Structures are given as C-alpha cells and as structure tokens.
C-alpha cells in the first residue's frame, strides 16, 4: 500500500487542535505502518517539524514550493496532481479538506461539523472582518466538496460522527470515529522539585484551578462569585490563553485578584500546570473531541466539564459533567472538589484510567484499518456514497 498524507500542517508553524492531531498521528502511523510506503507532502513555508533524515526507509518527505497565501490555495487544488504522479493508493487529508486524484482512495479527517454547517451559521459565529469572513467561506465550500468526494471520513468522536452524517448526508458506514489522546509529554510528574521551579518562575502564589481562557470563561467568573469566601481567599483561577487578548471575564477576574492568566505557555509548563492544579474546568460550549480534559486526566487534574458536544463522551464517569451555562452547578462542583479529599482522589484515579483509553498508538491502528477499508470500496463515482438529507 502506498499512502500519501497532506502534512502541510507540520510545515506552517501552526498551533491548535488540528496541528496537535497531525503532529501526533503522523509519527504514530509511521511506527505502525512498517510494511507500507508513506509519502508526506509538506511545503516550504516553514521548517518541517519531523527530521526527515531520521525517518525509516519506507517514508519520504516531499517539499512543495510555497511563495505566498495564494500558492497555498493553489496547492489545495494541485496536490492531487503530485499524488497522481506518485501513484498513491490512499490519500489522507487530516486537516478537514483535500482532494485525491481520480482512482485514488480518499480519506479525510473532519474534526467536527462546523465547516459543513450552513454558511450563515458559520459567519455568525466569527468576527466580521473581511479576511476572516473570506477564509470561513472558503473553508466551508472546500470542506463541503471534500466531504462529498471522500471515500472515508474519519472524525474524532461519536458525537462528531452523528453530526457529520446528519449534516452531510453521508452513509454511516463511510464515517469512522477514531478518538485520540494527547502527546506522551502529558503525564504525571512525581518529581516535586521540578514543579516547584515552574511554580516559582510563573509566580503562582496560591493553590489553583486551571482553565482554558477561551472556553466559556464567563460561567467560571460567575461561579467563582458563588464560592464560599474561605475558598476564594485560599485559591485562585489560573487561565492559559492561546490568544494575546483574553476575553473580558478572564481579565476582570485578574483585575479583582481572583485569577492569573498565562499567554501561550510552552507545552512543558502546561504539563506542569496540569500536574499542580487542584482541578481543571472545561465548560466548553462545543467540541468535536475536547483534548484538554484528556490532557488534564493524564496529569492527575480532576475534571469538571460541560455537557455539550463530545465532552461527556470524552470525560465519561471520570469527571463531573454539568450544564455548560449553569454557574450555580459549577460552583457546587468546585466546592465539593476542593473540600472533599476522598472524592478528589477518586476522580483523579478514574481520570488516569479513562485517559489510557485514548492513548497512542491505538488510534493509528484504527486509521490504518480505515485505509484498508477504503481500498475495498468500489472506485468513487462518489454520488453512490451519499444519501439524501432529510
């Protein structure tokens, strides 16, 4: 089997969930597919994140020319020609869209159903700058076309599978849920001196609960006001933010002395924070998978999470699941977590066990199975793969 993978997310200096997925799945697949020939297609925008010289003989990297944003759009359409010249059997596009050459089986990872929602809903949920609206429109049409032309769509949770089937009209046997976990660096740290060094360097003064600054922080701020005064005095919130300008509720908590915010902490510091946290709050309003709760559980931080999207499916019985907008329920859960040591320890133990269910290389094996399944399908005159939506 000759596998071609669009690995441009590893040559664009990107961050975020899709990049995490690609950076984890590509090395795991290489490890598990020793009998296949693998070609990784990247471009010259930035240095490729994987050392090509260290790859096994069955894997090669092909670097395509990148000049500007327009050349990236051009590659979206012309990568299929490069794959055709390489006589790829299975083409995998792990970043929501991509187009295989005729006769090549097309496998697409669609991380959630957002890009195939009605365009007006997509634009309503994003900032109304011309560049942002243009990019969202392009991604909507490119993803919608890619989904309809794919032989197999891989997604990251059963919730996302249901949403993709509902919105796309694809038959259920063409959409495969492959859950995955975080990088191996997310683990329990027993050496307390290394954690003390991070605590001192980041100037963390009090025991804290950890949260992602962009995941519904308003409900956290409201819940914090409901906590007993003694808990508010002895603890703080600590938010990590991937954006330089965190939402207003975060900054209001910081100004009031109830929270600290760290802008783009490096991954090793984030691992240390998960290890030090009394708990991790994730009241997200929508997730295709929801990797941060798994990261937290791997590191020993008990999780309080929302009931939206795939989050309950990920957390299972290893955390507290509440209504995403119920600040009173969140305050009650926080209070119990901080005051009941036995309950805290029980959730921690459940979290360790739950996180193992998502560990690599199990997802890579399932992705390989999807490739083999795609090869058993008839050549894609792809209208046969699609049923009418209701």
TIVEX-597537 format. One line per 2 residues: number of its first residue (from 1); their letters; for each residue x, y, z of C-alpha. Coordinates in steps of 0.2 Angstrom, whole numbers. Layout:
BEGIN
NUM	a	X,Y,Z; ...
//
This chain:
BEGIN
1	xx	0,0,0; 7,17,-5
3	xx	0,31,7; 1,49,3
5	xx	-3,61,18; -5,80,16
7	xx	6,85,31; 7,104,27
9	xx	1,107,45; 19,102,50
11	xx	27,115,39; 17,130,44
13	xx	22,134,62; 4,132,67
15	xx	-4,128,84; -21,122,89
17	xx	-31,106,89; -28,101,70
19	xx	-10,104,72; -9,93,88
21	xx	-19,79,79; -7,79,64
23	xx	9,80,74; 3,65,84
25	xx	-5,54,71; 9,55,58
27	xx	23,48,69; 12,35,76
29	xx	6,30,59; 24,29,53
31	xx	28,17,68; 13,6,64
33	xx	14,5,45; 31,-3,43
35	xx	25,-13,28; 18,2,18
37	xx	26,16,8; 22,33,15
39	xx	25,50,7; 22,65,17
41	xx	18,81,7; 24,97,15
43	xx	28,114,8; 42,127,11
45	xx	33,140,21; 42,134,37
47	xx	54,121,43; 46,103,43
49	xx	44,98,61; 49,80,58
51	xx	68,76,55; 67,68,38
53	xx	84,61,40; 78,51,54
55	xx	63,43,45; 64,24,41
57	xx	67,19,23; 48,17,19
59	xx	45,35,22; 50,50,12
61	xx	45,69,13; 41,79,-2
63	xx	43,98,0; 32,108,-12
65	xx	35,126,-16; 27,140,-5
67	xx	28,158,-10; 13,166,-3
69	xx	-5,164,3; -11,161,-15
71	xx	2,147,-18; -6,139,-3
73	xx	-23,140,-11; -16,133,-27
75	xx	-8,118,-18; -25,114,-11
77	xx	-31,111,-28; -15,104,-37
79	xx	-8,92,-23; -19,79,-31
81	xx	-8,81,-47; 8,77,-37
83	xx	-1,62,-28; -6,56,-45
85	xx	12,56,-52; 17,46,-36
87	xx	4,33,-40; -4,35,-22
89	xx	-16,21,-17; -23,30,-2
91	xx	-23,49,0; -26,55,18
93	xx	-31,74,21; -30,76,40
95	xx	-35,94,41; -53,95,36
97	xx	-52,95,17; -42,89,2
99	xx	-44,81,-15; -37,65,-21
101	xx	-33,61,-39; -45,50,-49
103	xx	-43,32,-45; -35,35,-28
105	xx	-45,31,-12; -48,47,-2
107	xx	-48,48,17; -52,64,25
109	xx	-51,68,44; -65,80,48
111	xx	-63,86,66; -80,92,68
113	xx	-96,98,58; -93,116,60
115	xx	-86,119,42; -101,110,34
117	xx	-114,119,44; -124,132,34
119	xx	-113,146,29; -123,159,38
121	xx	-121,150,54; -103,149,52
123	xx	-101,168,48; -112,172,63
125	xx	-100,164,75; -84,173,69
127	xx	-78,190,70; -85,200,55
129	xx	-68,206,47; -67,204,28
131	xx	-52,192,29; -60,181,42
133	xx	-76,180,33; -67,176,17
135	xx	-57,162,25; -73,155,33
137	xx	-82,155,16; -68,146,8
139	xx	-66,133,21; -85,130,20
141	xx	-85,127,2; -69,117,1
143	xx	-74,106,16; -91,103,9
145	xx	-84,97,-8; -71,87,0
147	xx	-83,78,12; -94,73,-3
149	xx	-79,67,-13; -71,57,0
151	xx	-72,38,1; -70,38,20
153	xx	-72,52,33; -63,50,49
155	xx	-68,60,64; -63,61,82
157	xx	-79,56,92; -95,48,90
159	xx	-104,64,93; -95,72,78
161	xx	-99,57,68; -118,59,71
163	xx	-117,77,67; -107,74,51
165	xx	-119,61,45; -134,72,49
167	xx	-127,87,40; -118,79,25
169	xx	-129,65,20; -115,53,20
171	xx	-120,35,25; -114,30,42
173	xx	-103,16,35; -92,29,27
175	xx	-89,39,43; -77,32,56
177	xx	-75,39,73; -57,37,79
179	xx	-54,45,96; -36,50,101
181	xx	-26,56,116; -13,69,119
183	xx	6,68,117; 16,57,128
185	xx	23,73,137; 6,74,146
187	xx	9,63,161; 10,63,180
189	xx	26,71,187; 32,64,203
191	xx	47,75,205; 40,89,215
193	xx	56,100,214; 53,102,195
195	xx	35,108,199; 41,120,212
197	xx	53,128,199; 39,131,187
199	xx	28,137,201; 41,150,207
201	xx	46,155,189; 27,158,184
203	xx	24,167,201; 9,156,206
205	xx	6,160,224; -9,150,229
207	xx	-17,133,225; -27,135,209
209	xx	-40,128,197; -34,128,179
211	xx	-45,133,163; -43,137,145
213	xx	-46,156,144; -57,155,128
215	xx	-68,141,133; -83,149,141
217	xx	-74,159,154; -90,169,159
219	xx	-98,155,168; -82,152,178
221	xx	-82,170,183; -100,169,189
223	xx	-97,153,198; -82,160,207
225	xx	-93,173,214; -104,160,222
227	xx	-90,151,231; -88,152,250
229	xx	-77,166,255; -64,155,263
231	xx	-61,145,246; -60,161,236
233	xx	-47,168,248; -36,152,248
235	xx	-37,148,230; -36,156,213
237	xx	-41,153,195; -26,151,183
239	xx	-31,153,164; -19,148,150
241	xx	-23,158,133; -18,154,115
243	xx	-23,172,111; -14,188,117
245	xx	-30,197,122; -40,185,133
247	xx	-59,188,135; -66,201,146
249	xx	-72,189,160; -54,182,162
251	xx	-47,200,163; -60,205,176
253	xx	-55,191,187; -37,195,185
255	xx	-40,214,190; -50,208,205
257	xx	-36,197,211; -45,181,209
259	xx	-36,174,194; -19,174,184
261	xx	-18,172,165; -3,165,156
263	xx	-2,169,137; 4,154,127
265	xx	13,144,140; 25,132,132
267	xx	20,114,132; 31,108,147
269	xx	25,122,158; 7,117,153
271	xx	10,99,158; 17,106,175
273	xx	2,117,177; -10,102,174
275	xx	0,92,187; -1,106,200
277	xx	-19,111,198; -32,106,210
279	xx	-44,103,196; -47,108,178
281	xx	-63,117,172; -69,115,154
283	xx	-86,122,152; -85,122,133
285	xx	-100,126,123; -94,115,108
287	xx	-81,102,105; -78,90,91
289	xx	-67,80,103; -60,90,118
291	xx	-42,86,120; -39,97,136
293	xx	-49,86,148; -39,71,142
295	xx	-23,80,145; -28,85,162
297	xx	-33,67,167; -17,61,161
299	xx	-8,73,173; -19,70,188
301	xx	-30,85,187; -49,80,191
303	xx	-60,87,178; -76,97,179
305	xx	-83,99,161; -98,104,151
307	xx	-112,93,144; -110,100,127
309	xx	-104,92,111; -92,77,113
311	xx	-86,82,130; -97,70,140
313	xx	-92,56,129; -74,60,132
315	xx	-75,63,151; -87,48,154
317	xx	-88,44,173; -71,51,176
319	xx	-76,69,179; -90,80,185
321	xx	-102,84,170; -113,100,172
323	xx	-123,111,161; -111,122,152
325	xx	-120,138,157; -126,134,175
327	xx	-114,144,186; -123,138,202
329	xx	-119,119,197; -101,124,193
331	xx	-99,132,210; -106,117,219
333	xx	-95,105,209; -79,116,213
335	xx	-84,117,231; -85,98,233
337	xx	-69,95,223; -59,107,234
339	xx	-67,102,251; -69,83,249
341	xx	-52,75,248; -58,57,246
343	xx	-69,62,231; -55,72,224
345	xx	-43,57,224; -57,46,217
347	xx	-59,57,202; -40,58,200
349	xx	-39,39,199; -54,37,187
351	xx	-46,50,176; -29,41,175
353	xx	-39,25,169; -50,35,157
355	xx	-36,44,149; -27,27,144
357	xx	-42,23,133; -36,37,121
359	xx	-18,33,121; -7,31,106
361	xx	-3,21,95; -21,14,97
363	xx	-29,27,86; -15,25,72
365	xx	-20,6,71; -38,12,68
367	xx	-33,24,55; -23,10,46
369	xx	-39,0,46; -49,14,38
371	xx	-36,14,24; -38,-4,21
373	xx	-57,-2,22; -56,12,9
375	xx	-46,0,-3; -60,-12,-3
377	xx	-73,0,-9; -78,2,-27
379	xx	-70,17,-36; -78,33,-31
381	xx	-91,39,-43; -94,47,-26
383	xx	-113,51,-28; -116,32,-23
385	xx	-108,36,-6; -121,49,-2
387	xx	-139,48,3; -152,62,3
389	xx	-153,73,18; -170,75,27
//
